[in-house]
């Protein structure tokens, strides 16, 4: 059992892909020598976007993983994307399997894998889907749990969004935290390699996940990262990995001596939240009065110029108050959506005053 325990942090590391026996064994030994790693990972089958790119070595890689486990004593983990992959992983004694982002995004694939795991005792990780759809991620987890998987963990590797960010995959931390709230008994690991997409910034993302009380990390590490056959830019050497892990500040749960102060501050937050909800309710009452007037005068619910003005004013005020622009946009979009709901109710009612 790896992911239903209180063991924290749980660190999985290894190359993006198993390339050669020498490369994998050298990386495994170096990672083992750091004394920081709980499991060795390597990609055996790689779901690549382009058919001409390296797609993994297949079965020979599983043999190398077996040898690495014998030499280092580390549990071994590989990605699976089909029942055949599951069958081979079980045959070669793999300890942990994970479902990648592309697989999680396909309920048919997840169900086929779940069916192939019925009656099997193995630890499973499921990464978030490529798209920012928490119900798709949650549905994948439920399929595995329904198949009888007891030791299930979650991996947050970021999401593809059309909005440009500094990351390869937008973290969207709130979605991962919501997923953890839905499955509190299951470990949540962060995959900073795929979030950042490059070596610079890995430490920052790792620390952010620790501050948010994640249970561990899954990091790509290669003995010669610049020569890696896939995702070279985001892999780091075992030595650099050790230095990074040593530099992290590992947070702890609430302690007894801090509890009274935490409760006091939380009460203040609750009071402010109550005030915010009351103000939002007052805002919606005004919206309903405004929509009744619009209905009477034959005006449309949405006035594009007014909405643009509201967004611009909110962004400017938010900047002065040191509030992130992305937060202000999401908040105002939620307010706007609720306003439209109220106005639609008024427009559809038989009485303007309703």
Secondary structure, DSSP 8 states (H G I E B T S, - for coil): --SSS----EEEEE-SB---HHHHHHHHHHHHHHT--SEEE-BSS---SSTTS----THHHHHHHHHHHHHH--EEEEEE-SHHHHHHHHHTT-SEEEE-HHHHT-HHHHHHHHHHTTT---EEEEE--SSS-HHHHHHHHHHHHHTT--SEEEEE--B--SS--SSSSB--HHHHHHHHHHTTTS-EEE-HHHHH-SSTTHHHHHHHHHHTT--EEEEEB-TTGGG-SS-GGG-B-HHHHHHHHHHS-------HHHHHHHHHHHHHHHHHHHHHHHHHHHHHHHHHHHHHHHHHHT--S--HHHHHHHHHHHHHHHHHTT--HHHHHHHHHHHHHHHHHHHHHHHHSSSTT-
